[in-house]
Amino acid sequence: MSYTFHLPDIGEGIAEAEIIRWLVGPGDQVVEDQPVAEIETDKALVEMPSPATGQVAELCAPEGAMVQVGERLIVIADGSAPTPAERAQSVDGGAGAPPAGSADHTAQSAHGSGVQKRPLATPATRRLAREVGVSLEGLAGTGPGGRISDDDVRAAVHGAPQENSGPAGAAATERSLPESGSHQPARLTEDQRIPVRGLRRRTAEAMVRALRDIPHTVAMHHADVGDLLALRKTLLPGAEAKGIGLTLTPFLVKATALALAQFPMANASFDDSAQEIVVRARRNVGFAVNTPDGLVIPVVKDADRKPLLAIAREVEALTAAARTRTVAIEQMQEGTFTISNHGPLGGNFGTPIIRAPEGGILGFGRATPQAVVRDGEIVARTLLPISYSADHRLVDGDVVIGFCQALITLLEAPVQLLVEEG
């Protein structure tokens, strides 16, 4: 008999996933919950566990394929006699497992139980190993439970250079261009093409849909954040003593959530199928994290009700997980609004694109000293550029301006951000 595993419904409107890499092949022995594939949605890169113990009979889609929810992923045989339907499928050309006496089966069985122990490593670490040509087999892991970390892979590169052979070496040699999002210069002698896959494909599809389906209206403002930066400087030693990195992002998350509480329609979404406006009861603020593959959006849930330092701790942990592509799917779900702090990159104003089904997004630029007029005098003030894109089906100018003014008031009088519950 055999077990056919279909792509499960992951939720959050995710209808498909891309197979990034198969970790097993036909004829391999697997145990239940052993990772068999790396798959990527627009939310996360995850390892798909085996649903059963047995022998891989069929991989139902190639690497790079988009698989819809409910479609077949893998067939695993448990070793018992096949049913008539399974025998018919084999006769019709189904990719069955190698016979027991084949070379593949013998090689697998040489380990006694027939199950090969696979090194423990995250998908991001496996990707790094492939890129630099390091084999994880036999590599000692220093992470929790013997898990191989990025540092272990880098140490293997510096301490024991690998031959540029095999699949990992081939992948490293083939990668002649920097990853999408990288700022490394590429010395090209001719045009080269990069397949649009993984997160970059998800991002491209989402952006096209958003600009096609959502009528964007954009407002741009400045906030005088001198007091905000002074407050951060005051709180920084205490935060660092608790092991918390206090960047500007937690302040922006908190201020956004409190402003959304004042203007619920800015926290709404438009349900096309039902032709209804859904006003969200929670203020779950996603924040953009730049990775070599593109933007990842973790979510701080109920941000208006959390203390500032709790948000800071959460932002720090989610950012680290997003950059290693180990952030859990549930940590990127249920967002109601998104912010993008591109100031550290040197950005100013922009036109951020709304992430459907949300109804708005904020972009924050770099805070810089500028000459302004205060009480008839020209003085220097530190101004933060703010760009707000809203779904014009949900809000008109009064809400757009009112929401922005509420946000600016919070940023310019930041003591309000220290209130633990909004």
Disulfide bonds with the S-S distance in Angstrom:
none
